[in-house]
Amino acid sequence: MTGWPAVLEANGVTPSHARRLIGQLRACEAAALAFCRLLERWGRGEAVPATPGGRQAAFRHAADRVETALAGLERPLSAYLVELGSDRAEGRSWYGGPGAAELVEWQPVLERAGVVACPNRVAAVYLELAVLVRALQGLDDASRLGVALDRSSLWAGLFDLRDTLLESTVDDLRALAA
């Protein structure tokens, strides 16, 4: 195993907990990418699906898919965090916050696409999902470059992701999927 799954597997205590977390994070990553790419295509003016009703349905489906993936993340991530523990309180998250390129005004994009959704919720979800994808890419890069994260930093980053994704982001996704 390589990339971020290898980092999680190497730091996990119980292999089954690490495998469950890896599987669920893969589902979250795939769903997050699909949601973000759908919005990005509309931002470029690509009207796919071809009708506003089809775009509304695609948007709701993408939001529901991410919400479902995130809902399945709570147990394996919590179990992994308990096992991982933090050997010291000074661990820092290994990934950064949103970048300027991720700060998009979604209202005109949604209006042009004919999709009815709260642009503030869309912006918040997009940012959090972009952070998730970037965090996993950061773990991939660390693995590829042979840079070992200390356990407390891995714990801090995963804890931060859990806090953000499993609270307000899930609520926003539920509202968007409704």
C-alpha positions as CSV (number, residue, x, y, z in Angstrom):
1,M,0.0,0.0,0.0
2,T,1.3,3.5,-0.9
3,G,0.3,7.1,-0.4
4,W,-2.0,8.3,2.4
5,P,-3.4,4.8,3.1
6,A,0.2,3.7,3.9
7,V,0.6,6.5,6.3
8,L,-2.6,5.6,8.1
9,E,-1.9,1.9,8.1
10,A,1.7,2.4,9.4
11,N,0.4,4.5,12.4
12,G,-2.7,2.4,13.2
13,V,-2.6,-0.1,16.0
14,T,-5.4,-2.4,14.9
15,P,-5.2,-3.3,11.2
16,S,-8.9,-3.7,10.8
17,H,-9.5,-0.2,12.2
18,A,-7.0,1.3,9.8
19,R,-8.6,-0.6,6.8
20,R,-12.1,0.6,7.7
21,L,-10.9,4.2,8.0
22,I,-9.0,3.9,4.7
23,G,-12.0,2.5,2.9
24,Q,-14.3,5.2,4.2
25,L,-11.8,8.0,3.5
26,R,-11.5,6.7,-0.1
27,A,-15.3,7.0,-0.4
28,C,-15.3,10.5,1.1
29,E,-12.5,11.6,-1.3
30,A,-14.3,10.2,-4.4
31,A,-17.6,11.8,-3.4
32,A,-15.9,15.1,-2.5
33,L,-14.1,15.3,-5.8
34,A,-17.3,14.5,-7.7
35,F,-19.2,17.3,-5.9
36,C,-16.4,19.9,-6.3
37,R,-15.8,19.0,-10.0
38,L,-19.5,19.3,-10.7
39,L,-19.5,22.8,-9.4
40,E,-16.3,23.6,-11.2
41,R,-17.7,22.5,-14.5
42,W,-20.7,24.8,-14.0
43,G,-18.3,27.6,-13.1
44,R,-16.6,27.1,-16.5
45,G,-20.0,27.3,-18.2
46,E,-20.4,23.6,-19.0
47,A,-24.2,22.9,-18.9
48,V,-24.0,19.2,-18.0
49,P,-26.6,17.7,-17.5
50,A,-28.3,19.6,-20.3
51,T,-31.4,20.8,-18.4
52,P,-31.8,22.8,-15.2
53,G,-33.9,20.0,-13.7
54,G,-31.1,17.5,-14.5
55,R,-28.5,19.8,-13.0
56,Q,-30.6,20.2,-9.9
57,A,-30.9,16.4,-9.6
58,A,-27.2,15.9,-10.2
59,F,-26.4,18.5,-7.5
60,R,-28.7,16.9,-5.0
61,H,-27.3,13.5,-5.8
62,A,-23.7,14.7,-5.4
63,A,-24.5,16.4,-2.1
64,D,-26.3,13.2,-0.8
65,R,-23.4,11.0,-1.9
66,V,-20.9,13.2,0.1
67,E,-23.2,13.3,3.1
68,T,-23.6,9.5,3.1
69,A,-19.8,9.0,2.8
70,L,-19.2,11.5,5.7
71,A,-21.8,9.8,7.8
72,G,-20.0,6.6,7.5
73,L,-16.7,8.2,8.5
74,E,-17.5,9.0,12.1
75,R,-17.1,5.5,13.6
76,P,-13.9,4.4,11.9
77,L,-12.3,7.8,12.3
78,S,-13.2,8.0,16.0
79,A,-11.9,4.4,16.6
80,Y,-8.7,5.2,14.8
81,L,-8.2,8.5,16.8
82,V,-8.7,6.6,20.1
83,E,-6.1,4.1,19.1
84,L,-3.7,6.6,17.7
85,G,-3.9,8.7,20.8
86,S,-1.8,11.8,21.1
87,D,1.5,11.4,22.8
88,R,1.8,15.1,23.4
89,A,-0.6,18.1,23.3
90,E,1.6,20.1,20.8
91,G,0.7,18.2,17.7
92,R,-0.2,20.4,14.7
93,S,-2.3,19.7,11.8
94,W,-0.3,18.9,8.6
95,Y,-2.5,20.6,6.1
96,G,-3.4,24.3,5.5
97,G,-6.7,26.1,5.2
98,P,-8.5,27.1,2.1
99,G,-6.6,28.9,-0.6
100,A,-7.6,32.0,-2.5
101,A,-8.5,29.8,-5.5
102,E,-11.2,28.0,-3.5
103,L,-13.0,31.2,-2.5
104,V,-15.6,31.4,-5.1
105,E,-18.9,33.3,-5.3
106,W,-21.3,30.5,-6.1
107,Q,-24.5,32.4,-6.5
108,P,-24.0,33.5,-10.1
109,V,-22.8,29.9,-11.0
110,L,-25.8,28.4,-9.4
111,E,-28.2,30.9,-11.1
112,R,-26.6,30.3,-14.5
113,A,-26.9,26.5,-14.0
114,G,-30.6,26.9,-12.9
115,V,-29.8,25.2,-9.5
116,V,-31.7,26.4,-6.4
117,A,-29.4,26.1,-3.4
118,C,-28.1,28.4,-0.7
119,P,-24.8,29.8,-2.1
120,N,-23.4,30.3,1.4
121,R,-23.9,26.6,2.2
122,V,-22.4,25.6,-1.2
123,A,-19.3,27.8,-0.5
124,A,-18.8,26.4,3.0
125,V,-19.2,22.8,1.8
126,Y,-16.9,23.3,-1.2
127,L,-14.2,24.8,1.0
128,E,-14.4,22.0,3.6
129,L,-14.3,19.3,0.9
130,A,-11.4,21.0,-0.8
131,V,-9.5,21.0,2.5
132,L,-10.3,17.2,2.9
133,V,-8.9,16.5,-0.6
134,R,-5.9,18.7,0.0
135,A,-5.2,17.0,3.4
136,L,-5.2,13.6,1.8
137,Q,-3.0,14.8,-1.0
138,G,-0.6,16.2,1.7
139,L,-0.4,12.8,3.3
140,D,0.3,11.3,-0.2
141,D,3.1,13.8,-0.7
142,A,4.6,13.1,2.7
143,S,4.5,9.3,2.0
144,R,6.0,9.8,-1.5
145,L,8.8,12.0,-0.2
146,G,9.4,9.7,2.8
147,V,8.6,12.4,5.3
148,A,7.3,10.8,8.5
149,L,4.6,12.6,10.4
150,D,4.8,12.3,14.2
151,R,1.7,10.6,15.7
152,S,0.6,13.7,17.5
153,S,0.5,15.7,14.3
154,L,-1.4,13.0,12.5
155,W,-3.8,12.8,15.4
156,A,-4.3,16.6,15.4
157,G,-4.9,16.8,11.6
158,L,-7.4,13.9,11.7
159,F,-9.1,15.4,14.8
160,D,-9.5,18.8,13.0
161,L,-10.9,17.1,9.9
162,R,-13.4,15.1,12.0
163,D,-14.5,18.2,13.9
164,T,-15.1,20.2,10.7
165,L,-16.5,17.5,8.5
166,L,-18.8,15.7,10.9
167,E,-20.5,18.8,12.3
168,S,-21.4,21.8,10.1
169,T,-20.4,20.2,6.8
170,V,-22.8,17.3,7.2
171,D,-25.6,19.6,8.2
172,D,-25.0,21.8,5.2
173,L,-24.9,18.8,2.9
174,R,-28.2,17.5,4.3
175,A,-29.8,20.8,3.5
176,L,-28.3,20.9,0.0
177,A,-29.4,17.4,-0.8
178,A,-33.0,18.0,0.4
